[in-house]
Amino acid sequence: MILYKYCANGNDFLIFHTFVRRDYAPLARALCHRFSGIGADGLVVVLPCEADSADSRDLRGADSSAFVDSSARVAYEWDFYNADGSSANMCGNASRCVAHYAYSVGLAGAKHSFLSKAGIIRVSVEADGKNAESKNAESKSAQPQSPERTAKTAIVSSNLGVYKDFREIGALADNAGIKLDSALLKEVESTQGLARDLCAASWFYLNTGVPHLVCFVRKRDIIEALRTKQEPIYTPLFALLRALRQAYNANVNIACLDSSLDSGARESDMLESSANAAPNNTSNQALSKIYLATYERGVEDITLACGTGMAACFVVGKMHNISEPALLIPPSLEPLEIWSESAAGAGNMDSASSLDFSAPESRNAKTKNAESKSAESARDTKKAIKAIAAKEGKEAILIKGRVHCVALCDAYV
């Protein structure tokens, strides 16, 4: 079996295409294992698209000429598996990798659409600063080239479609999950004084293809502690993220707006190298920057990056008046540019949430105290929340960044 290994934004994936439809979960567990397998965050199986399944789903995403499929059809569909063999409806960075793979092996054009369990995803591949399809048309053969004959690095955009289920976590029913003032939060508070940042009033739930919890904190040191496993904050905070993931069956994100914290030359170099990934050739210095760390389902750990998690943080970040496009910086320090576009007529996201969003009958005193702010600040926050909620189902999120085809693997399975 021949597989292509891709890296994007810090995530790595194994990709192959086949006509055989079956459960590839055991294969995903074997191949993605970091010690006994090749090692990857997930496995992507590219399959021929069945017309009935494609017709049953509406096109999602922005109504933009930059993301119009030249063939006006779905090129293929995928099955996506996490490293533990579990299936996921969507993966943002994997969608960018599979776009480059499909273009490189001749399954699709540089601009195309494919079918995921979250809906139809529109993607666009650019290589060496030029549209890959135009570059290929100038060649003598005018045939898509295989990855080993093309640049291993490309700039790929993916339209993740509209977000949905945006809620304050405090609006979830009492039985939806654990209390944030539990012993876990008390332990975090005792080590770093984070109760104000991590209280229930600071958390939001939304679906950007898969469900996410998002919390913005004031200190970027917290993100650095998660990235570098710095104690004493890492262990109790990691335990809190894991408990939230289990309670809400969602990925969990901690984010922070750019601060003056200096994490070294490596970060500066990597951020500078992303300049030509800007959708409008915008200088990195002009972009709002959001640092984040994500605890991911299926991997059950803090990963180097999460595309849908960065999209979720971008949406919640709008409460803080960020500019667009924004630069989202995960633990890998490989930035991803994200922006939004009107999604008039965009399709729905089929992965409906199983959470009960009815208002709880009561809240404990500590949660109420954590949510209490000045009247003016509270009004501004509520106004921002309403503005984001009002665009639910109407605003598509687009991500753009580099992907790398790093290896061609021959697996004996």
VOPAGU-2260 file (C-alpha; in pm, 1 decimal, decimal comma):
REM VOPAGU-2260
SITE   aa  ch    i         X         Y         Z
SITE  MET   A    0       0,0       0,0       0,0
SITE  ILE   A    1     137,5     339,5    -102,9
SITE  LEU   A    2      59,9     632,7     124,2
SITE  TYR   A    3     154,9     997,6     106,8
SITE  LYS   A    4     250,1    1172,8     427,2
SITE  TYR   A    5     156,7    1539,4     453,5
SITE  CYS   A    6     222,9    1808,7     711,8
SITE  ALA   A    7      17,2    2124,0     753,9
SITE  ASN   A    8      40,7    2381,0    1029,4
SITE  GLY   A    9     200,8    2123,2    1258,8
SITE  ASN   A   10     -46,2    1840,2    1192,1
SITE  ASP   A   11      57,4    1535,5     990,6
SITE  PHE   A   12    -164,8    1298,1     795,1
SITE  LEU   A   13    -140,4     983,9     585,7
SITE  ILE   A   14    -342,8     984,9     261,8
SITE  PHE   A   15    -430,8     726,4      -1,8
SITE  HIS   A   16    -714,0     671,8    -249,0
SITE  THR   A   17    -906,7     355,2    -320,6
SITE  PHE   A   18   -1230,2     219,5    -468,7
SITE  VAL   A   19   -1283,0     -10,4    -170,2
SITE  ARG   A   20   -1528,9     112,3      91,4
SITE  ARG   A   21   -1482,8     -44,0     432,6
SITE  ASP   A   22   -1398,0      36,9     790,7
SITE  TYR   A   23   -1037,3     157,0     794,8
SITE  ALA   A   24   -1027,6     223,3    1170,0
SITE  PRO   A   25    -789,8     -68,8    1247,2
SITE  LEU   A   26    -561,2      46,7     966,0
SITE  ALA   A   27    -566,2     402,7    1100,9
SITE  ARG   A   28    -465,4     286,0    1448,5
SITE  ALA   A   29    -181,0      76,1    1309,0
SITE  LEU   A   30     -41,9     330,5    1063,2
SITE  CYS   A   31     -80,4     639,3    1282,3
SITE  HIS   A   32      92,0     487,4    1585,2
SITE  ARG   A   33     401,3     695,8    1658,5
SITE  PHE   A   34     620,5     398,6    1753,9
SITE  SER   A   35     494,9      84,1    1581,6
SITE  GLY   A   36     351,7     257,5    1273,5
SITE  ILE   A   37     445,7     540,3    1038,9
SITE  GLY   A   38     306,4     797,9    1278,0
SITE  ALA   A   39      41,8    1062,4    1206,3
SITE  ASP   A   40    -244,2    1260,8    1357,3
SITE  GLY   A   41    -491,7    1098,7    1121,6
SITE  LEU   A   42    -561,0     887,0     814,1
SITE  VAL   A   43    -747,3    1019,3     508,2
SITE  VAL   A   44    -908,5     769,0     271,5
SITE  VAL   A   45   -1007,2     928,1     -61,2
SITE  LEU   A   46   -1302,8     756,5    -230,0
SITE  PRO   A   47   -1504,8     805,8    -549,6
SITE  CYS   A   48   -1801,4    1027,3    -478,1
SITE  GLU   A   49   -2141,0     861,9    -485,7
SITE  ALA   A   50   -2384,3    1092,7    -665,0
SITE  ASP   A   51   -2670,0    1026,7    -423,8
SITE  SER   A   52   -2466,6    1125,0    -118,7
SITE  ALA   A   53   -2339,4    1441,3    -287,1
SITE  ASP   A   54   -2681,2    1548,9    -409,0
SITE  SER   A   55   -2828,0    1507,1     -62,2
SITE  ARG   A   56   -2606,3    1780,2      82,4
SITE  ASP   A   57   -2606,9    2150,3       3,4
SITE  LEU   A   58   -2289,3    2329,7     -94,9
SITE  ARG   A   59   -2138,6    2508,5     201,4
SITE  GLY   A   60   -1911,5    2807,4     225,4
SITE  ALA   A   61   -1867,7    3151,0      80,4
SITE  ASP   A   62   -2023,9    3251,6    -247,6
SITE  SER   A   63   -1689,9    3368,8    -380,4
SITE  SER   A   64   -1531,8    3328,9    -722,8
SITE  ALA   A   65   -1207,4    3237,3    -548,2
SITE  PHE   A   66   -1368,2    2913,9    -435,1
SITE  VAL   A   67   -1583,6    2817,7    -731,1
SITE  ASP   A   68   -1517,9    2467,0    -857,8
SITE  SER   A   69   -1437,7    2494,6   -1227,4
SITE  SER   A   70   -1602,7    2158,7   -1291,1
SITE  ALA   A   71   -1908,1    2249,1   -1078,6
SITE  ARG   A   72   -1911,6    1903,7    -923,4
SITE  VAL   A   73   -1781,2    1716,3    -623,4
SITE  ALA   A   74   -1453,2    1553,1    -721,1
SITE  TYR   A   75   -1437,5    1287,1    -447,6
SITE  GLU   A   76   -1529,4    1216,2     -88,7
SITE  TRP   A   77   -1321,8    1119,9     209,5
SITE  ASP   A   78   -1330,7     912,0     522,6
SITE  PHE   A   79   -1125,9    1074,0     796,3
SITE  TYR   A   80    -991,5     877,5    1091,9
SITE  ASN   A   81    -816,3    1010,0    1400,1
SITE  ALA   A   82    -502,1     838,8    1522,1
SITE  ASP   A   83    -705,9     626,6    1764,4
SITE  GLY   A   84    -926,5     498,2    1481,5
SITE  SER   A   85   -1226,5     713,1    1566,9
SITE  SER   A   86   -1405,1     884,9    1280,4
SITE  ALA   A   87   -1434,4    1263,5    1256,5
SITE  ASN   A   88   -1675,0    1469,0    1049,2
SITE  MET   A   89   -1414,4    1726,2     956,9
SITE  CYS   A   90   -1049,6    1825,7     996,7
SITE  GLY   A   91    -943,4    2167,6     872,6
SITE  ASN   A   92    -574,9    2105,7     808,9
SITE  ALA   A   93    -640,3    1760,9     661,1
SITE  SER   A   94    -881,2    1922,4     414,1
SITE  ARG   A   95    -595,4    2137,5     288,0
SITE  CYS   A   96    -362,1    1838,0     261,2
SITE  VAL   A   97    -611,5    1623,3      72,1
SITE  ALA   A   98    -672,8    1911,6    -169,3
SITE  HIS   A   99    -305,3    1918,8    -265,7
SITE  TYR   A  100    -291,0    1539,3    -281,5
SITE  ALA   A  101    -595,0    1516,4    -510,1
SITE  TYR   A  102    -457,3    1784,1    -739,0
SITE  SER   A  103    -109,5    1629,7    -747,6
SITE  VAL   A  104    -224,2    1279,2    -841,8
SITE  GLY   A  105    -477,0    1403,4   -1095,6
SITE  LEU   A  106    -800,3    1336,5    -908,9
SITE  ALA   A  107    -911,4    1700,5    -920,4
SITE  GLY   A  108    -824,3    2045,9   -1045,9
SITE  ALA   A  109    -651,8    2313,6    -843,5
SITE  LYS   A  110    -992,8    2447,4    -738,7
SITE  HIS   A  111   -1240,1    2178,5    -648,0
SITE  SER   A  112   -1492,3    2053,9    -395,0
SITE  PHE   A  113   -1502,3    1730,5    -199,4
SITE  LEU   A  114   -1755,1    1567,1      28,0
SITE  SER   A  115   -1692,3    1529,9     400,7
SITE  LYS   A  116   -1931,6    1413,8     670,9
SITE  ALA   A  117   -1969,2    1779,5     768,0
SITE  GLY   A  118   -2077,5    1875,9     417,6
SITE  ILE   A  119   -1916,0    1980,4      91,2
SITE  ILE   A  120   -1579,7    2153,6     131,2
SITE  ARG   A  121   -1434,0    2391,2    -128,0
SITE  VAL   A  122   -1057,3    2409,5    -163,4
SITE  SER   A  123    -801,5    2596,1    -372,2
SITE  VAL   A  124    -437,8    2499,1    -436,2
SITE  GLU   A  125    -165,5    2748,3    -521,2
SITE  ALA   A  126     199,7    2661,6    -580,7
SITE  ASP   A  127     502,7    2891,9    -582,8
SITE  GLY   A  128     282,3    3197,1    -550,6
SITE  LYS   A  129      82,8    3112,4    -863,0
SITE  ASN   A  130    -237,9    2923,9    -916,2
SITE  ALA   A  131    -131,5    2562,9    -964,2
SITE  GLU   A  132    -387,2    2493,0   -1234,0
SITE  SER   A  133    -268,1    2788,7   -1443,8
SITE  LYS   A  134      92,5    2685,1   -1398,7
SITE  ASN   A  135      10,8    2333,9   -1511,5
SITE  ALA   A  136    -175,0    2464,2   -1818,4
SITE  GLU   A  137     145,5    2631,5   -1930,8
SITE  SER   A  138     334,4    2303,0   -1927,4
SITE  LYS   A  139     376,3    2093,3   -2240,5
SITE  SER   A  140     175,7    1797,6   -2115,1
SITE  ALA   A  141    -106,4    2001,5   -1958,2
SITE  GLN   A  142    -159,1    1700,5   -1729,8
SITE  PRO   A  143    -158,3    1713,6   -1348,4
SITE  GLN   A  144     183,3    1618,3   -1221,8
SITE  SER   A  145     244,6    1373,1    -940,5
SITE  PRO   A  146     371,2    1519,2    -610,4
SITE  GLU   A  147     729,2    1403,1    -666,0
SITE  ARG   A  148     741,7    1605,5    -990,2
SITE  THR   A  149     593,9    1921,5    -842,7
SITE  ALA   A  150     686,3    2146,1    -555,2
SITE  LYS   A  151     644,6    1961,6    -229,0
SITE  THR   A  152     513,3    2278,7     -66,3
SITE  ALA   A  153     196,2    2461,1    -168,4
SITE  ILE   A  154     -37,1    2726,9     -36,0
SITE  VAL   A  155    -382,5    2576,2      11,0
SITE  SER   A  156    -708,6    2740,3     115,4
SITE  SER   A  157   -1011,3    2559,5     252,3
SITE  ASN   A  158   -1361,4    2694,1     297,3
SITE  LEU   A  159   -1486,9    2527,9     616,1
SITE  GLY   A  160   -1836,6    2661,4     565,2
SITE  VAL   A  161   -2059,7    2819,1     825,4
SITE  TYR   A  162   -2021,3    2777,5    1199,3
SITE  LYS   A  163   -2317,9    2682,4    1415,3
SITE  ASP   A  164   -2433,4    2611,0    1771,1
SITE  PHE   A  165   -2255,2    2918,9    1908,0
SITE  ARG   A  166   -2340,7    2942,8    2278,3
SITE  GLU   A  167   -2201,5    3062,4    2605,7
SITE  ILE   A  168   -2109,7    2754,6    2803,4
SITE  GLY   A  169   -2314,0    2896,8    3090,4
SITE  ALA   A  170   -2623,4    2854,1    2871,4
SITE  LEU   A  171   -2577,2    2478,5    2859,7
SITE  ALA   A  172   -2805,3    2270,0    3077,1
SITE  ASP   A  173   -2670,7    2174,9    3418,7
SITE  ASN   A  174   -2645,0    1810,7    3319,6
SITE  ALA   A  175   -2443,2    1884,5    3004,9
SITE  GLY   A  176   -2106,1    1847,0    3175,9
SITE  ILE   A  177   -1883,2    1909,7    3472,8
SITE  LYS   A  178   -1887,0    2225,9    3679,7
SITE  LEU   A  179   -1602,2    2462,5    3606,4
SITE  ASP   A  180   -1567,3    2546,8    3974,2
SITE  SER   A  181   -1482,3    2185,0    4047,7
SITE  ALA   A  182   -1176,5    2064,4    4232,6
SITE  LEU   A  183    -986,2    2072,6    3902,5
SITE  LEU   A  184   -1041,8    2445,3    3860,2
SITE  LYS   A  185    -955,6    2502,9    4225,0
SITE  GLU   A  186    -627,1    2321,0    4168,5
SITE  VAL   A  187    -546,4    2541,0    3870,0
SITE  GLU   A  188    -636,8    2848,3    4074,6
SITE  SER   A  189    -410,3    2741,7    4359,2
SITE  THR   A  190    -110,4    2720,1    4126,9
SITE  GLN   A  191    -158,2    3017,8    3898,2
SITE  GLY   A  192    -462,0    3223,2    3999,6
SITE  LEU   A  193    -663,5    3149,7    3686,1
SITE  ALA   A  194   -1017,3    3126,4    3823,4
SITE  ARG   A  195   -1119,8    3452,2    3657,9
SITE  ASP   A  196    -987,4    3342,9    3318,4
SITE  LEU   A  197   -1125,3    2989,1    3327,3
SITE  CYS   A  198   -1463,0    3039,1    3494,5
SITE  ALA   A  199   -1776,3    2931,8    3308,1
SITE  ALA   A  200   -1847,8    3287,5    3190,5
SITE  SER   A  201   -1527,6    3281,4    2982,6
SITE  TRP   A  202   -1608,6    2968,2    2781,0
SITE  PHE   A  203   -1796,4    2934,3    2452,9
SITE  TYR   A  204   -1919,2    2636,4    2255,7
SITE  LEU   A  205   -1949,6    2623,5    1876,9
SITE  ASN   A  206   -1925,0    2384,9    1585,0
SITE  THR   A  207   -1685,0    2455,3    1297,4
SITE  GLY   A  208   -1722,4    2110,9    1143,0
SITE  VAL   A  209   -1660,9    1941,3    1476,7
SITE  PRO   A  210   -1755,2    2074,8    1823,6
SITE  HIS   A  211   -1517,4    2303,2    2011,8
SITE  LEU   A  212   -1495,1    2477,3    2346,9
SITE  VAL   A  213   -1303,5    2807,3    2343,4
SITE  CYS   A  214   -1172,5    3019,5    2628,5
SITE  PHE   A  215    -967,6    3338,4    2589,9
SITE  VAL   A  216    -721,6    3409,4    2870,4
SITE  ARG   A  217    -536,8    3730,5    2951,6
SITE  LYS   A  218    -183,0    3591,6    2975,0
SITE  ARG   A  219      -3,5    3431,1    2686,1
SITE  ASP   A  220     221,1    3261,3    2940,9
SITE  ILE   A  221     -62,5    3010,8    2985,5
SITE  ILE   A  222     -41,7    2913,5    2617,6
SITE  GLU   A  223     335,5    2886,7    2645,8
SITE  ALA   A  224     300,5    2661,5    2950,7
SITE  LEU   A  225      77,8    2425,3    2752,4
SITE  ARG   A  226     313,1    2435,9    2452,9
SITE  THR   A  227     628,7    2367,7    2652,8
SITE  LYS   A  228     470,3    2157,5    2932,6
SITE  GLN   A  229     591,0    2406,8    3188,6
SITE  GLU   A  230     505,1    2333,3    3549,4
SITE  PRO   A  231     338,3    2400,1    3783,3
SITE  ILE   A  232      55,8    2512,3    3554,6
SITE  TYR   A  233      73,7    2237,6    3289,3
SITE  THR   A  234     -44,0    1932,6    3486,4
SITE  PRO   A  235    -359,9    2077,8    3648,0
SITE  LEU   A  236    -455,9    2271,1    3334,4
SITE  PHE   A  237    -407,7    1964,8    3114,4
SITE  ALA   A  238    -630,5    1768,9    3352,9
SITE  LEU   A  239    -898,5    2038,7    3325,0
SITE  LEU   A  240    -888,0    2034,2    2943,6
SITE  ARG   A  241    -914,2    1655,9    2939,1
SITE  ALA   A  242   -1209,4    1661,7    3178,6
SITE  LEU   A  243   -1387,8    1922,8    2965,5
SITE  ARG   A  244   -1324,9    1718,4    2651,8
SITE  GLN   A  245   -1484,0    1414,2    2814,8
SITE  ALA   A  246   -1774,6    1606,2    2962,9
SITE  TYR   A  247   -1873,5    1790,9    2645,7
SITE  ASN   A  248   -1736,3    1546,5    2384,5
SITE  ALA   A  249   -1564,4    1842,4    2220,1
SITE  ASN   A  250   -1216,0    1965,4    2141,7
SITE  VAL   A  251   -1098,0    2221,4    2397,2
SITE  ASN   A  252    -909,9    2542,0    2308,8
SITE  ILE   A  253    -725,7    2796,6    2521,9
SITE  ALA   A  254    -648,9    3117,6    2330,1
SITE  CYS   A  255    -491,3    3456,7    2389,4
SITE  LEU   A  256    -459,0    3773,6    2185,3
SITE  ASP   A  257    -105,9    3876,7    2090,8
SITE  SER   A  258     109,3    4004,8    2374,4
SITE  SER   A  259     466,0    4119,4    2417,7
SITE  LEU   A  260     585,9    3779,1    2537,8
SITE  ASP   A  261     898,4    3687,5    2341,9
SITE  SER   A  262     926,7    3317,5    2263,7
SITE  GLY   A  263    1247,7    3350,0    2066,1
SITE  ALA   A  264    1384,9    3388,8    1716,6
SITE  ARG   A  265    1235,7    3062,2    1593,8
SITE  GLU   A  266     885,5    3205,0    1627,7
SITE  SER   A  267     979,4    3529,5    1452,7
SITE  ASP   A  268    1136,7    3340,5    1164,8
SITE  MET   A  269     836,7    3112,4    1120,0
SITE  LEU   A  270     587,2    3396,0    1131,9
SITE  GLU   A  271     789,7    3591,3     878,1
SITE  SER   A  272     800,6    3287,6     648,3
SITE  SER   A  273     421,0    3289,3     628,7
SITE  ALA   A  274     400,7    3630,9     462,5
SITE  ASN   A  275     313,6    3499,3     117,4
SITE  ALA   A  276      31,2    3292,4     264,0
SITE  ALA   A  277    -173,5    3605,4     331,8
SITE  PRO   A  278    -493,8    3596,8     125,8
SITE  ASN   A  279    -455,7    3962,9      36,9
SITE  ASN   A  280     -74,7    3984,1      54,8
SITE  THR   A  281    -115,5    4158,3     387,4
SITE  SER   A  282     193,1    4214,3     598,2
SITE  ASN   A  283     207,0    3995,6     908,3
SITE  GLN   A  284     261,5    4306,9    1118,1
SITE  ALA   A  285     -84,8    4431,2    1012,9
SITE  LEU   A  286    -264,1    4113,8    1117,9
SITE  SER   A  287    -429,6    4043,2    1449,9
SITE  LYS   A  288    -252,3    3748,9    1611,7
SITE  ILE   A  289    -416,4    3485,8    1828,4
SITE  TYR   A  290    -205,5    3225,9    2008,1
SITE  LEU   A  291    -377,5    2903,7    2107,4
SITE  ALA   A  292    -345,9    2543,9    2218,1
SITE  THR   A  293    -600,4    2269,5    2148,6
SITE  TYR   A  294    -675,9    1945,6    2329,0
SITE  GLU   A  295    -807,5    1720,7    2049,9
SITE  ARG   A  296   -1046,2    1430,4    2055,5
SITE  GLY   A  297    -908,5    1118,2    1891,6
SITE  VAL   A  298    -551,6    1218,4    1970,1
SITE  GLU   A  299    -639,7    1278,5    2338,2
SITE  ASP   A  300    -361,0    1527,0    2383,8
SITE  ILE   A  301    -262,6    1884,2    2308,1
SITE  THR   A  302    -168,5    1878,4    1941,0
SITE  LEU   A  303      70,6    2096,2    1744,9
SITE  ALA   A  304    -226,1    2244,1    1558,0
SITE  CYS   A  305    -598,2    2206,0    1488,6
SITE  GLY   A  306    -751,6    2378,7    1186,3
SITE  THR   A  307   -1112,7    2371,2    1302,5
SITE  GLY   A  308    -996,7    2474,2    1650,4
SITE  MET   A  309    -823,2    2779,5    1509,0
SITE  ALA   A  310   -1139,8    2859,4    1314,2
SITE  ALA   A  311   -1339,8    2837,1    1637,5
SITE  CYS   A  312   -1094,3    3065,8    1819,1
SITE  PHE   A  313   -1116,6    3310,9    1529,7
SITE  VAL   A  314   -1496,2    3327,7    1563,3
SITE  VAL   A  315   -1483,9    3385,1    1939,3
SITE  GLY   A  316   -1195,6    3628,1    1886,4
SITE  LYS   A  317   -1434,3    3858,4    1703,7
SITE  MET   A  318   -1561,7    3956,6    2047,3
SITE  HIS   A  319   -1224,1    4127,6    2090,2
SITE  ASN   A  320   -1248,5    4329,0    1767,1
SITE  ILE   A  321    -976,0    4141,7    1581,3
SITE  SER   A  322    -895,5    4247,4    1226,5
SITE  GLU   A  323    -945,2    4023,5     924,3
SITE  PRO   A  324    -763,2    3829,3     806,1
SITE  ALA   A  325    -618,5    3719,1    1138,4
SITE  LEU   A  326    -309,6    3511,4    1204,8
SITE  LEU   A  327    -372,9    3208,9    1426,8
SITE  ILE   A  328     -59,3    3064,1    1586,5
SITE  PRO   A  329     -72,8    2711,4    1736,7
SITE  PRO   A  330     195,8    2531,3    1942,0
SITE  SER   A  331     380,3    2438,4    1620,2
SITE  LEU   A  332     429,9    2813,8    1563,9
SITE  GLU   A  333     332,2    2759,4    1199,4
SITE  PRO   A  334      69,0    3029,3    1143,0
SITE  LEU   A  335    -261,4    2991,5     964,2
SITE  GLU   A  336    -452,0    3281,4     813,4
SITE  ILE   A  337    -825,2    3289,1     874,8
SITE  TRP   A  338   -1098,9    3519,8     755,7
SITE  SER   A  339   -1473,6    3514,8     704,0
SITE  GLU   A  340   -1702,8    3577,7     410,2
SITE  SER   A  341   -2074,2    3604,9     363,1
SITE  ALA   A  342   -2224,8    3262,9     309,8
SITE  ALA   A  343   -2558,0    3356,6     155,8
SITE  GLY   A  344   -2724,5    3034,1      59,7
SITE  ALA   A  345   -2451,5    2826,5     221,0
SITE  GLY   A  346   -2553,1    2478,2     319,6
SITE  ASN   A  347   -2589,4    2348,5     668,4
SITE  MET   A  348   -2342,8    2152,6     876,1
SITE  ASP   A  349   -2482,1    1806,4     918,6
SITE  SER   A  350   -2299,5    1716,8    1239,1
SITE  ALA   A  351   -2576,0    1824,3    1474,7
SITE  SER   A  352   -2481,4    1883,6    1834,4
SITE  SER   A  353   -2608,5    1640,7    2094,8
SITE  LEU   A  354   -2588,5    1897,0    2373,2
SITE  ASP   A  355   -2893,8    2041,9    2543,3
SITE  PHE   A  356   -2883,5    2419,5    2504,5
SITE  SER   A  357   -3176,2    2490,4    2733,8
SITE  ALA   A  358   -3099,6    2738,7    3007,2
SITE  PRO   A  359   -3005,5    2587,9    3343,1
SITE  GLU   A  360   -3250,7    2633,6    3625,5
SITE  SER   A  361   -2986,7    2772,9    3854,8
SITE  ARG   A  362   -2619,1    2853,1    3882,0
SITE  ASN   A  363   -2401,3    2832,2    4185,8
SITE  ALA   A  364   -2277,3    3143,0    4358,2
SITE  LYS   A  365   -1920,4    3115,4    4234,7
SITE  THR   A  366   -2027,0    3103,3    3871,8
SITE  LYS   A  367   -2245,1    3408,6    3926,6
SITE  ASN   A  368   -1957,0    3591,5    4090,2
SITE  ALA   A  369   -1724,0    3497,7    3805,1
SITE  GLU   A  370   -1971,6    3636,3    3551,0
SITE  SER   A  371   -2029,7    3962,3    3735,0
SITE  LYS   A  372   -1865,0    4260,8    3564,6
SITE  SER   A  373   -1930,4    4627,6    3539,1
SITE  ALA   A  374   -2262,9    4711,6    3373,5
SITE  GLU   A  375   -2094,5    4870,6    3073,5
SITE  SER   A  376   -1856,1    4579,0    3020,4
SITE  ALA   A  377   -2141,2    4331,4    3050,7
SITE  ARG   A  378   -2346,0    4519,4    2792,0
SITE  ASP   A  379   -2051,0    4526,1    2551,1
SITE  THR   A  380   -1991,3    4154,4    2598,0
SITE  LYS   A  381   -2355,5    4065,4    2544,5
SITE  LYS   A  382   -2365,1    4284,8    2235,7
SITE  ALA   A  383   -2059,6    4108,5    2092,8
SITE  ILE   A  384   -2206,0    3765,7    2169,0
SITE  LYS   A  385   -2532,9    3856,9    1998,7
SITE  ALA   A  386   -2343,8    3984,5    1693,3
SITE  ILE   A  387   -2157,3    3654,5    1655,6
SITE  ALA   A  388   -2471,1    3450,0    1716,9
SITE  ALA   A  389   -2660,3    3656,5    1458,1
SITE  LYS   A  390   -2412,3    3550,7    1189,0
SITE  GLU   A  391   -2443,5    3182,0    1273,8
SITE  GLY   A  392   -2523,8    2992,6     956,4
SITE  LYS   A  393   -2459,6    3305,5     749,8
SITE  GLU   A  394   -2083,6    3349,5     770,9
SITE  ALA   A  395   -1830,8    3104,0     629,8
SITE  ILE   A  396   -1483,3    3059,5     775,4
SITE  LEU   A  397   -1186,7    3021,2     540,0
SITE  ILE   A  398    -836,4    2906,6     630,1
SITE  LYS   A  399    -515,5    2940,0     431,0
SITE  GLY   A  400    -159,0    2824,8     480,1
SITE  ARG   A  401     121,3    2599,0     367,5
SITE  VAL   A  402     105,0    2224,3     323,2
SITE  HIS   A  403     403,8    1997,0     272,5
SITE  CYS   A  404     416,9    1656,5     106,5
SITE  VAL   A  405     700,5    1514,8     313,1
SITE  ALA   A  406     717,3    1143,0     232,0
SITE  LEU   A  407     599,3     861,7       8,3
SITE  CYS   A  408     546,8     553,6     224,4
SITE  ASP   A  409     518,2     187,8     124,6
SITE  ALA   A  410     329,3      18,4     407,1
SITE  TYR   A  411     309,5    -359,8     437,3
SITE  VAL   A  412     -38,9    -413,5     576,9
